[in-house]
Structure formats: C-alpha cells, structure tokens
Amino acid sequence: MEDLAAVFGLLGDPGRLRLLITLLEGGEVCVHDLAAVTGQSESGVSHALRLLRAHRVVVVRRSGRSAFYRLADGHVRLLLDVALTHLGHAPAARAVRTDELSSVAAENREALA
C-alpha cells in the first residue's frame, strides 16, 4: 500500500504531471527539452525524474552525456490515459480542464517539433 500511495503522491504534483504528459505525447525526451517544454529548470526536472525513476514510472536511456527519459511501460501510459479521459467526463470541470490540457498538449507538440 505504501508503494501505491507513493506513486499516486508523485502523480499529484502539477510539475511532475507536466513532465509525464510531455513524455506521453513525445515518447523519449531529453532533460534539456523537457525543461524547455514544461518551463521548469533542468535541475528541477532532473530531481522530479529521479523520483519518478525510483518508483518505476519512467526509465532512462543514456547516450554520451545526455539522458533520455520515457514512460516506463504501458501501465503508466494507461494510468495517464484513464485519468485524462476521466477529467473529460467530469461535467463541472470538463470545460476548464479540457481546455487547459489541450493547451498544454498543443504547447508540448510545438516545442517538441
């Protein structure tokens, strides 16, 4: 139970969720690009990714001095997809959250292009 609570605690942070949504859409992304896309510092992104990696939410591939992160597996992708779909079904929050998520998704796609 403690491990499950820890994972949900990690997913409860907006900054880490921005990183995960970027990885959901972009696949494998380096720390520098994650920082640029999400508007966070590289050290903040690295710290968040360290926490997510410790709980097997993301995995890393190193190439020279660069580290490329991606979602750990299909279960993480499914969890994020279900949560995003759930938000779309909540009548009171649908308009605001869907617009906000669509805006973040569009910004992420532009930055990764």
C-alpha positions in Angstrom: 0.0 0.0 0.0 2.8 2.4 0.8 4.3 2.0 -2.7 1.0 2.6 -4.3 0.4 5.7 -2.2 3.9 7.0 -3.1 3.2 6.6 -6.8 -0.1 8.5 -6.5 1.7 11.1 -4.4 4.2 11.6 -7.2 1.3 11.9 -9.7 -0.3 14.6 -7.5 2.3 17.2 -8.4 1.5 19.5 -11.3 5.1 19.9 -12.4 5.7 16.1 -12.5 2.4 15.7 -14.4 3.6 18.2 -17.0 6.7 16.1 -17.5 4.6 12.9 -17.7 2.2 14.4 -20.2 5.1 15.6 -22.3 6.6 12.0 -22.2 3.1 10.6 -23.0 3.0 12.7 -26.2 6.6 13.0 -27.1 7.9 9.5 -26.4 11.5 9.7 -25.4 12.7 13.2 -24.5 16.0 14.5 -23.1 16.1 16.5 -19.9 17.0 19.8 -21.7 13.9 19.5 -23.9 11.7 18.5 -21.0 12.8 21.6 -19.1 12.2 23.8 -22.2 8.8 22.4 -22.9 7.5 22.5 -19.3 9.1 25.8 -18.3 11.0 24.2 -15.4 14.7 24.4 -14.6 16.9 21.5 -15.7 17.8 20.8 -12.1 14.1 20.7 -11.1 13.3 18.4 -14.0 16.2 16.1 -13.1 15.1 15.9 -9.5 11.5 15.1 -10.5 12.7 12.5 -12.9 14.9 10.9 -10.3 11.8 10.5 -8.0 9.7 9.1 -10.9 12.5 6.7 -11.9 12.9 5.5 -8.3 9.2 4.4 -8.4 9.5 2.9 -11.9 7.2 5.5 -13.5 9.9 6.5 -16.1 13.0 4.9 -17.4 16.2 6.5 -18.7 18.5 5.8 -21.7 21.9 7.4 -21.6 23.7 8.5 -24.8 27.0 10.1 -24.1 26.3 13.0 -21.6 22.6 13.1 -22.5 19.8 11.3 -20.6 16.6 10.5 -22.5 13.5 9.6 -20.5 10.3 7.8 -21.4 7.3 6.3 -19.6 8.3 3.0 -18.0 5.7 0.9 -19.6 2.2 0.6 -21.0 0.7 0.6 -17.5 1.9 4.1 -16.8 0.6 5.2 -20.2 -2.8 3.6 -19.4 -3.0 5.2 -16.0 -2.4 8.7 -17.5 -4.8 8.0 -20.4 -7.6 6.9 -18.0 -7.0 9.9 -15.7 -7.2 12.3 -18.7 -10.3 10.5 -20.0 -11.9 10.7 -16.5 -11.3 14.5 -16.5 -13.2 14.8 -19.8 -16.2 13.1 -18.1 -16.5 15.4 -15.1 -19.2 17.9 -16.1 -18.2 20.8 -13.9 -14.5 20.6 -14.6 -14.7 19.5 -18.2 -14.5 22.9 -19.9 -11.7 24.4 -17.9 -9.6 21.3 -17.5 -10.0 20.0 -21.1 -9.1 23.4 -22.5 -6.1 23.6 -20.1 -4.9 20.2 -21.0 -5.5 20.8 -24.7 -3.5 24.0 -24.4 -0.6 22.2 -22.6 -0.7 19.4 -25.2 -0.6 21.9 -28.1 2.3 23.8 -26.5 4.2 20.5 -25.9 3.7 19.4 -29.5 5.0 22.8 -30.8 8.0 22.7 -28.5 8.9 19.1 -29.5 8.5 19.8 -33.2 
